[in-house]
Amino acid sequence: MHIIEMARAMLNEKNLPNYFWVEIVAIVVYIMYRTPTTIVYGMTPKEKFIDKKPDVSHLIVFGCIP
């Protein structure tokens, strides 16, 4: 449910048409996999899986032109 809510928020924030839905959901999952959660305290899911902190230096604000 959280993925759907985040995807809707991103679509609405940038006034994007619904045909971007699949791409937005993929972005949300990508971001969630690299951000800390309470399930794996003090770590990200990716870090828990591969025993290494994920590199997030390439991430930019959604909708910005790099």
Phi, psi and omega in degrees: 000322182296323179297316180297317180296318179294319179297316177299316180298318180293319177298314181292320182299321182258008179052047181270148176289159185295342181288355172271004186307311184297317180295320180295317179298319178298320178296316180299314180297318178302314181291317181296327180291340183249010179242147182298148177227165177282342181294316175245084190310126175075010181223169171261158176303320179296318179298320178296323184284319185248004179057037179207137179295136179286149176275120180244015183293340182273351182286142176230169178295134182301130178095352179279149176272122183292000000 
